[in-house]
Amino acid sequence: MSQALYNIVLFEPEIPQNTGNIGRIAVNALSRLHLIKPLGFSFDDKHLKRAGMDYWQHVDCVIHESWEDFLAYKEPAAPLYFFSTKGKAQYWDCPFEPGAYLVFGKESAGLPEFIHNEYPGNFYTIPMPGNFSRSLNLANSVGIAVYEGLRKNRSNWE
């Protein structure tokens, strides 16, 4: 893919089924998937392949050794937007410019404190008015955010 509509970034993903499902979202949403190590699985993991099924061969995926390596790779002018239960603004308020990097934390702990401290104004949350559990599934959260971006920028893909 030459130009991704969005860049989906998973910081240290742990569950292969989530990453496989997010790979499917990336393919269908004209997006590039970035995985920041360490990963909680290997690419021969049967759960990753099962979740991604026949999509995985089409996923535009870049693997980064660390957060620093990812930052060195990323387009300097492209904005970073972070999605977290600790965000103050709602996800629908995110600008979602084409080419933006949409960053999600690992399943067990979210994004580390150093990222919260470095980018405090770039955090968004998905409201959970039911207040039943601590957070949504990672793949569901990515789907909600990415498809809100598609809705806002439909003239770039329709």
C-alpha positions as CSV (number, residue, x, y, z in Angstrom):
1,M,0.0,0.0,0.0
2,S,1.6,3.3,-1.0
3,Q,-0.5,5.7,1.1
4,A,-2.5,4.5,4.1
5,L,-5.6,6.3,5.1
6,Y,-4.7,5.7,8.7
7,N,-1.8,4.1,10.6
8,I,-3.1,1.8,13.4
9,V,-0.4,1.4,16.0
10,L,-0.4,-1.4,18.7
11,F,2.0,-0.8,21.6
12,E,3.2,-4.2,22.8
13,P,0.1,-6.2,21.8
14,E,-0.3,-9.4,23.9
15,I,-3.2,-11.4,22.5
16,P,-2.8,-12.9,19.0
17,Q,-6.6,-13.0,18.3
18,N,-6.9,-9.3,18.8
19,T,-4.0,-8.5,16.5
20,G,-5.4,-10.9,13.9
21,N,-8.8,-9.1,14.1
22,I,-7.1,-5.7,13.9
23,G,-5.2,-6.9,10.8
24,R,-8.6,-7.5,9.2
25,I,-9.8,-4.0,10.2
26,A,-6.6,-2.5,8.7
27,V,-7.1,-4.3,5.4
28,N,-10.7,-3.2,5.1
29,A,-10.1,0.3,6.3
30,L,-7.2,1.1,3.9
31,S,-4.8,1.3,6.9
32,R,-1.3,0.2,7.7
33,L,-0.8,-1.8,10.9
34,H,2.3,-1.0,13.1
35,L,3.3,-3.4,15.9
36,I,5.7,-2.2,18.6
37,K,7.7,-5.0,20.3
38,P,7.8,-6.9,22.5
39,L,4.8,-8.9,21.1
40,G,3.0,-11.4,23.3
41,F,2.9,-14.0,20.5
42,S,4.8,-15.1,17.4
43,F,3.7,-14.8,13.8
44,D,3.4,-18.5,13.5
45,D,0.8,-18.5,16.3
46,K,-2.2,-20.4,15.1
47,H,-4.5,-18.0,17.0
48,L,-3.1,-15.0,15.0
49,K,-3.6,-16.9,11.7
50,R,-7.1,-18.0,12.6
51,A,-8.2,-14.6,13.6
52,G,-6.7,-13.0,10.5
53,M,-7.7,-15.9,8.3
54,D,-7.2,-15.2,4.7
55,Y,-6.7,-11.5,5.4
56,W,-3.2,-11.7,7.0
57,Q,-1.4,-12.0,3.6
58,H,-2.9,-8.6,2.6
59,V,-2.1,-6.8,5.8
60,D,0.3,-3.9,5.4
61,C,2.2,-4.5,8.6
62,V,5.4,-2.9,9.9
63,I,7.0,-4.3,13.0
64,H,9.1,-1.9,15.2
65,E,11.7,-3.0,17.8
66,S,10.8,-0.3,20.2
67,W,8.8,3.0,20.7
68,E,11.9,4.9,19.7
69,D,12.3,2.9,16.5
70,F,8.6,3.6,15.7
71,L,9.1,7.4,16.3
72,A,12.1,7.4,14.0
73,Y,10.1,5.6,11.3
74,K,6.9,7.7,11.5
75,E,6.2,10.5,9.1
76,P,7.3,13.6,11.1
77,A,4.3,15.8,10.1
78,A,1.7,13.1,10.8
79,P,-0.1,13.5,14.1
80,L,-0.2,10.9,16.8
81,Y,-3.6,10.3,18.5
82,F,-3.8,8.0,21.6
83,F,-6.8,6.0,22.7
84,S,-7.1,5.2,26.4
85,T,-9.6,4.9,29.2
86,K,-7.6,7.8,30.8
87,G,-8.3,10.1,27.9
88,K,-10.3,13.3,28.7
89,A,-11.7,14.1,25.2
90,Q,-14.2,11.7,23.4
91,Y,-13.0,9.8,20.4
92,W,-15.5,11.6,18.1
93,D,-13.6,14.8,18.9
94,C,-10.4,13.4,17.4
95,P,-9.5,15.2,14.1
96,F,-8.6,11.9,12.4
97,E,-6.6,13.5,9.6
98,P,-5.7,11.1,6.8
99,G,-2.2,9.7,7.5
100,A,-2.6,10.1,11.3
101,Y,-1.2,7.5,13.7
102,L,-3.9,6.0,15.9
103,V,-2.1,4.5,18.9
104,F,-3.5,1.8,21.3
105,G,-2.0,0.2,24.3
106,K,-1.5,-3.4,25.3
107,E,-4.4,-5.4,26.6
108,S,-3.2,-5.8,30.2
109,A,-1.9,-2.3,31.0
110,G,-2.8,0.2,28.2
111,L,-0.2,2.8,27.3
112,P,2.7,3.5,29.6
113,E,3.0,6.6,31.8
114,F,5.8,8.1,29.8
115,I,3.6,8.3,26.7
116,H,0.8,9.9,28.8
117,N,3.3,12.5,30.0
118,E,4.8,13.2,26.6
119,Y,1.5,13.7,24.7
120,P,-1.1,14.8,27.3
121,G,-3.3,16.7,24.9
122,N,-3.6,13.9,22.3
123,F,-5.6,11.4,24.3
124,Y,-9.1,10.3,23.5
125,T,-11.5,7.8,25.2
126,I,-14.4,5.7,24.1
127,P,-17.2,6.4,26.6
128,M,-18.6,3.4,28.5
129,P,-21.7,4.7,30.3
130,G,-22.6,1.3,31.5
131,N,-19.5,1.3,33.7
132,F,-19.7,-2.5,33.9
133,S,-16.1,-3.4,33.1
134,R,-12.8,-1.5,33.0
135,S,-12.4,-1.3,29.2
136,L,-13.6,-2.6,25.9
137,N,-11.7,-5.3,24.0
138,L,-8.8,-3.9,22.1
139,A,-10.0,-5.0,18.6
140,N,-13.4,-3.5,19.3
141,S,-11.8,-0.2,20.4
142,V,-9.7,-0.1,17.2
143,G,-12.7,-0.8,15.1
144,I,-14.7,2.0,16.8
145,A,-11.9,4.6,16.4
146,V,-10.9,3.7,12.8
147,Y,-14.5,3.6,11.5
148,E,-15.2,7.0,13.1
149,G,-12.2,8.3,11.1
150,L,-13.6,6.7,8.0
151,R,-17.0,8.4,8.6
152,K,-15.3,11.8,9.1
153,N,-13.1,11.4,6.0
154,R,-15.4,9.5,3.6
155,S,-14.5,11.9,0.8
156,N,-10.9,10.4,0.9
157,W,-12.1,6.8,0.1
158,E,-15.6,6.9,-1.4
